[in-house]
Structure formats: C-alpha cells, structure tokens
C-alpha cells in the first residue's frame, strides 16, 4: 500500500497526520509513504526527518494521485474553509482517513461516497478497550485540557500557587473545572501541578473517583444525575429542566472562583450553556473563563469563538483548535492513533482490508463503495437503513 500525507491547509492548522516515527513503523511493515514537502514543518518535523524515516517527498498533486490511503488531520469534512479543493483530487478506491466532523457535517459522507473513495472518520473510533490506542478525541482532549490551564494562567491577574514572601503571603488561585472527561481531568492535574486549589464538577456519578485521582475536589450538587452518562462514557444530552437546576446550584460555586475552565461537549450536538450571563455577573472581577466547548457554541452564554470577551470584569476566552497550539506533541499523539488504525486495517500481506464484522471498522467507515454504510450517518442524512 502507498500511504500519502498531504500538508494541512486549513488556516491555523499546524499539526501533521503522521510524524517521522509513524512513517518508520509503517515502512518497516512494508508500506510506502509519500509526504508532501513541508508537511511537518509547522509541527517541528522537518523534511529531512521524513526522508531518514523512509518516506519520499513529493508534491501535493502526487500525494493524491499515487497514494492508496490519504491520512489527514483535517479532511474536507472538517476543514470547511478551503478543504473543498482536495475533494476533486480523490479517486475511486482510495481511502481517506482523518477528522471529518461526521456528526456535525454528515453531508460530507455522501459527498465522499460520490467520489468512489472510502472514508474513515477518526472521531467515531468506538470507546472500547482494543481501540484505545486509536482514540484521537481522547488524545486531542488531553492536549486541550493541558493548554487551557496555561491559557488561563497567562491571562489571570493572579498567580496559581500559594507563595509566602517577605512582602506577604499570596493565596493560591481557585480553579474550577466543569466537565471531568479527558480534557477536564488533564486540566485538573495541570492546575494542581501549578499549585492552584482545584475543584471540578461532572454530571456523571462515575467522575467523582476520577476527579479525586488527579488531586481535585469534586463538587456535588443536590440534583438527580440519573441517566447523565451516555454511550461510550460520554455525557448524555440533558433536558432543559435539568440544565436549569444545574445552573441555579452552580451560581454560588462560580462566584468563589478565580478561573473557570468549561469542557462539556455532547458529540454531534450543540454544547450545553452551563454558565449564563447572570452567573458571569456574579463572578469576581478579574476572573477568567476558558471555554473549551467554544467550537460547538460554548458552555458560557457570552463566549465568542476565537475572541476574548470582557463582561462585568470577567475575561471570557473561546479558543479555537487548541491542540494546534501544541503541534509537536499533538501530532505525535494523532499520528500514533492513525498509525495504529492503519495497522489494524492492513493485513499480514500488506493489503487493506475492510472487515465489516469488526466494530472498529463498522463504527468509523462513513463512505465505501459509493455508498454511506454507517448507520448513524444514514439516519442523519435521512437515508433508508441498510439491511
């Protein structure tokens, strides 16, 4: 098989789909790898490292024309700024693997099927034990949770750790994490390492032990959280009544915080508004909110994607594509996820196999043989269920 790695073209995207270490592993397995010149430069991986790993440096046109498999960070499904130019380059029988925003942009699956190419959306990797090493959502969430704390620390007018000095004692910052998934737990751990007093909240009862394990204090609200956990360990979408009660109970908690980091996201749905304008009004002047759910509408009512908003003395940040701000390690993790997925798909003879009895393949394959085989995609596209 020939695996192609084009340079990412979406504005602000600095990651690369495979790093030299991934290339070396794939070449060792007998695969040929083509890398567009300069593909890894913004992530800290120069062309020379790819050639040393066994890749051939080619033009973008050659990557798409010669490769059997195209590996991208942002495919045209996710990159709606200028990704369309690559769709015309795809050919029948080719496999496109990468992030596609399948639940937010299901029409891309149909568009991809019409080209005759197959598509595997990395966001749909099932959360099962044998697929953990392929889970890009968890990998990128870990990077985002870490960086969110650094963004908050550099924005806050307070230092995070307690310091006892000749000029007086500096009390530690209070940091509150909303949502204790992968991003939230990494944020908790990072804030603790910086010396802050860290508290966290999640609607899932199972999150309590996880919050304690990273050194944070779980906040418990007196509301019924039965049914809060959905499939695959993700938080389930909640009713308006539940969210209203949650907001009421959360107002007093937020008023005591110096930093709030929100991470609550529902796959394929708009992010729930957990922090209202009224709650922001009650917060301390100089407080900071970093909204990691900004790309899906935001957990704070006042969040604006890619902008800094100051309201009632509170600074609200809605960062976009946070993993791309840590491109070296984000690419390392993303590349390993893609490498493991490819190793799963390529048989011992070096051929690409689509095992339609395999939960991983069935769960991620959104386009194949000119059709959309994925059940959830068909439902979103209002296509008849497949037999």
C-alpha positions in Angstrom: 0.0 0.0 0.0 1.1 3.6 -0.6 0.2 6.0 2.2 0.1 9.7 1.4 0.4 12.6 3.9 -0.5 16.0 2.5 0.3 19.3 4.2 -2.6 20.7 6.2 -4.1 23.7 4.5 -6.8 24.9 7.0 -5.8 28.3 8.4 -4.2 27.9 11.8 -3.8 24.1 11.5 -0.2 23.3 12.4 -0.4 19.6 13.0 0.5 16.8 10.6 -1.2 13.4 10.3 1.9 11.2 10.6 5.2 12.1 12.2 8.6 10.5 11.2 8.3 7.8 13.9 5.0 6.7 12.4 6.5 6.6 8.9 9.4 4.5 10.1 7.0 2.0 11.7 4.8 1.8 8.5 7.8 1.4 6.2 9.1 -1.4 8.4 5.8 -3.2 7.8 6.4 -2.9 4.1 4.3 0.1 3.3 5.4 3.0 1.1 4.9 6.5 2.4 4.6 9.7 0.4 4.8 13.0 2.3 4.1 16.4 0.8 7.2 18.7 1.0 6.9 20.8 4.2 4.0 18.9 5.7 5.6 18.6 9.1 7.5 21.9 9.3 4.9 23.8 11.4 4.7 20.9 13.9 8.5 20.8 14.3 9.2 17.8 12.0 11.5 18.9 9.0 11.5 17.1 5.7 14.9 15.6 6.4 13.5 13.6 9.3 10.8 12.1 7.0 13.4 11.0 4.4 15.5 9.5 7.1 12.4 7.5 8.2 12.0 6.2 4.7 9.4 8.5 3.2 9.5 10.0 -0.3 9.0 13.8 -0.5 6.6 14.7 -3.3 4.1 17.4 -4.4 0.5 17.6 -3.2 -0.7 16.5 -6.6 1.5 13.4 -6.4 0.3 12.5 -2.9 -3.3 12.4 -4.0 -2.6 10.9 -7.4 -0.4 8.0 -6.2 -1.5 7.1 -2.7 -3.9 4.3 -1.9 -4.5 5.9 1.6 -4.6 9.6 2.4 -4.0 10.5 6.0 -5.0 14.0 7.1 -5.6 15.8 10.4 -8.5 17.9 8.9 -10.1 16.4 5.9 -12.5 18.5 3.8 -15.3 17.3 6.1 -13.9 19.3 9.0 -12.0 21.9 7.0 -14.8 23.9 5.5 -12.6 27.0 4.8 -10.6 25.6 1.9 -10.8 21.8 2.2 -13.1 21.5 -0.9 -10.1 21.7 -3.2 -8.9 18.3 -2.1 -12.2 16.5 -2.8 -11.7 16.8 -6.5 -8.3 15.1 -6.1 -9.8 12.0 -4.5 -10.2 8.9 -6.7 -12.2 5.7 -6.7 -10.9 3.0 -4.3 -8.8 5.4 -2.3 -9.2 5.6 1.5 -9.3 8.9 3.2 -8.7 8.7 7.0 -8.8 11.6 9.4 -11.0 14.0 11.2 -14.3 14.7 9.3 -16.7 16.2 11.8 -19.1 13.4 10.8 -21.9 14.2 13.3 -21.7 18.0 12.6 -21.3 17.7 8.8 -22.9 14.4 7.8 -23.3 15.6 4.2 -19.6 15.1 3.7 -20.0 11.4 3.9 -22.4 11.4 1.0 -20.1 13.8 -1.0 -17.1 11.4 -0.3 -19.1 8.4 -1.4 -19.9 10.1 -4.7 -16.2 10.3 -5.5 -15.9 6.5 -5.2 -13.4 6.9 -2.3 -13.8 5.3 1.1 -13.7 7.4 4.3 -12.9 6.6 7.9 -13.8 9.3 10.5 -11.3 9.2 13.3 -13.8 10.9 15.7 -16.0 7.9 15.5 -13.5 5.4 16.9 -15.5 3.4 19.4 -14.6 3.7 23.1 -13.7 0.1 23.6 -10.5 -1.4 25.1 -8.9 -2.6 21.9 -9.5 0.8 20.2 -8.0 3.0 22.9 -4.7 3.4 21.0 -6.7 4.8 18.1 -8.8 7.3 20.0 -8.0 10.8 18.6 -10.7 12.5 20.6 -9.1 11.5 23.9 -5.6 12.3 22.6 -6.5 15.8 21.5 -8.7 16.4 24.5 -5.7 15.7 26.8 -3.7 18.3 24.9 -6.6 20.8 25.1 -7.1 20.4 28.8 -3.4 21.0 29.5 -3.2 24.0 27.3 -6.4 25.5 28.6 -4.8 25.9 32.1 -1.8 27.6 30.6 -4.0 30.0 28.7 -5.9 30.7 31.9 -2.7 31.2 34.0 -1.3 33.6 31.5 -4.5 35.6 31.4 -5.3 35.7 35.1 -4.1 38.6 37.2 -3.3 36.1 39.9 -0.6 33.6 40.4 -1.7 30.0 40.8 0.4 28.7 43.7 0.5 30.0 47.2 3.7 31.9 48.0 4.9 33.1 51.4 7.2 36.0 50.9 8.8 38.9 52.8 6.2 41.1 51.1 3.4 39.0 52.4 1.5 35.7 51.6 0.0 35.2 48.2 -3.1 33.0 48.4 -3.4 30.3 45.7 -5.8 30.8 42.9 -9.1 28.8 42.9 -9.7 26.9 39.7 -12.9 25.2 38.8 -13.2 22.7 36.0 -16.7 22.0 34.5 -16.8 18.6 32.9 -14.4 15.8 34.0 -13.8 13.9 30.8 -10.3 13.6 29.4 -9.8 17.3 28.9 -11.3 18.2 32.3 -9.2 15.7 34.2 -6.0 16.8 32.4 -6.9 20.4 33.3 -7.4 19.4 36.9 -4.0 17.7 37.0 -2.2 20.6 35.3 -3.8 23.3 37.6 -2.8 21.2 40.6 0.8 21.0 39.4 0.8 24.8 39.1 -0.3 25.0 42.7 -3.9 26.1 42.4 -6.8 24.9 44.7 -8.7 22.8 42.2 -12.4 21.8 42.2 -14.3 20.0 39.5 -17.9 19.0 38.6 -19.4 16.5 36.2 -22.9 15.2 35.8 -21.7 11.6 35.7 -21.6 9.9 39.1 -18.6 7.8 38.0 -16.5 11.0 37.6 -16.2 11.6 41.3 -13.4 9.0 41.8 -11.6 10.2 38.7 -11.6 13.8 40.0 -10.2 12.7 43.3 -7.5 10.7 41.5 -6.0 13.8 39.9 -5.9 15.7 43.2 -9.0 17.8 42.7 -12.1 18.2 45.0 -15.4 17.0 43.5 -18.3 19.5 43.8 -21.6 17.7 44.3 -24.8 19.5 43.5 -28.1 18.3 45.0 -29.8 17.4 41.7 -30.7 14.0 40.2 -28.0 12.9 37.8 -29.5 9.5 36.8 -29.1 8.9 33.1 -26.3 11.5 32.8 -23.8 9.1 31.3 -24.4 8.2 27.6 -22.9 5.6 25.3 -19.1 5.2 25.4 -18.6 7.1 28.6 -19.6 10.5 27.2 -22.1 12.7 29.0 -25.6 12.3 27.6 -27.6 15.3 26.4 -29.7 16.6 29.3 -33.2 18.2 29.5 -33.7 21.9 29.8 -35.2 21.4 33.3 -32.0 19.5 34.4 -29.7 22.3 33.0 -31.8 25.0 34.7 -31.5 23.3 38.1 -27.8 22.8 37.5 -27.3 26.4 36.7 -29.1 27.5 39.8 -27.0 25.3 42.0 -23.8 26.3 40.2 -24.1 30.1 40.6 -22.8 30.1 44.2 -19.8 27.9 43.2 -18.7 30.1 40.3 -18.9 33.3 42.4 -16.0 31.9 44.5 -13.6 31.0 41.6 -10.7 32.9 40.1 -10.6 30.6 37.0 -13.3 28.5 35.4 -12.5 26.1 32.6 -15.5 24.5 30.8 -15.2 21.3 28.8 -18.7 20.0 28.5 -19.4 18.7 25.0 -22.0 16.3 23.5 -20.9 14.5 20.3 -22.8 15.8 17.4 -24.8 18.4 19.4 -24.5 22.0 20.4 -22.6 22.5 23.7 -24.9 23.0 26.7 -24.9 26.5 28.1 -23.8 26.0 31.7 -22.6 29.5 32.6 -25.3 32.2 31.9 -24.6 35.9 31.6 -26.2 36.3 35.1 -23.7 33.8 36.6 -20.8 35.7 35.0 -22.1 38.9 36.5 -21.8 37.3 40.0 -18.2 36.3 39.5 -15.2 38.1 40.9 -13.7 41.0 38.9 -10.5 39.7 37.2 -11.9 36.1 37.0 -11.1 34.2 33.8 -13.3 31.7 31.9 -11.6 29.4 29.3 -14.4 27.8 27.2 -13.1 24.6 25.5 -16.5 24.0 24.1 -16.5 27.2 22.1 -16.3 25.4 18.7 -19.7 23.9 19.4 -21.4 27.1 20.6 -19.7 27.3 24.0 -20.7 26.4 27.6 -20.7 30.1 28.5 -23.6 32.2 27.2 -21.2 35.1 26.4 -18.5 33.0 24.6 -17.4 34.1 21.1 -15.3 31.6 19.1 -11.8 32.8 18.6 -12.4 36.0 20.6 -11.7 37.5 24.0 -14.8 38.9 25.6 -14.7 41.0 28.8 -18.0 41.3 30.7 -18.6 42.5 34.2 -14.8 42.5 34.7 -14.6 38.8 33.8 -12.4 37.7 30.8 -14.1 35.0 28.7 -11.9 33.2 26.2 -13.2 31.0 23.4 -10.1 29.4 21.9 -10.3 27.6 18.5 -8.4 24.4 17.6 -6.4 24.3 20.9 -4.4 21.1 20.0 -2.8 23.0 17.1 -1.2 25.4 19.6 0.9 22.4 20.8 1.6 20.9 17.4 4.7 18.8 18.1 3.1 16.6 20.8 -0.4 16.8 19.3 0.9 15.5 16.0 2.9 12.8 17.8 -0.3 11.6 19.5 -2.6 12.0 16.5 0.0 10.2 14.3 0.2 7.3 16.6 -3.6 7.0 16.6 -3.6 7.0 12.8 -0.7 4.5 12.7 -2.5 2.1 15.0 -5.7 2.4 12.9 -3.8 1.7 9.7 -2.0 -1.3 11.3 -5.5 -2.6 12.2 -6.7 -2.3 8.7 -3.7 -3.6 6.8 -3.4 -7.4 6.8 -0.2 -9.5 7.2 0.2 -9.5 3.4 0.2 -5.7 3.4 -3.2 -5.3 1.8 -6.1 -3.0 3.0 -9.0 -5.0 4.4 -12.4 -3.7 5.4 -13.8 -6.2 7.9 -17.4 -5.3 8.1 -17.9 -7.6 11.0 -15.3 -5.6 13.0 -16.8 -3.0 15.5 -14.0 -0.6 14.8 -14.4 -0.6 11.0 -18.2 -0.5 11.2 -18.1 2.3 13.7 -15.8 4.6 11.6 -16.4 3.8 8.0 -18.7 6.6 6.7 -18.2 6.1 2.9 -17.5 2.9 1.0 -18.2 1.5 -2.5 -20.2 4.6 -3.5 -22.5 4.4 -0.5 -22.8 5.6 3.1 -22.7 2.3 5.2 -22.6 4.0 8.6 -26.0 3.6 10.4 -25.8 6.9 12.3 -24.8 8.8 9.2 -27.7 7.3 7.2 -30.0 8.4 10.0 -28.7 12.0 10.0 -28.9 12.1 6.1 -32.4 10.7 6.2 -31.4 7.7 4.2 -33.2 4.3 4.5 -31.5 1.9 6.9 -29.3 -0.7 5.3 -30.3 -4.3 5.6 
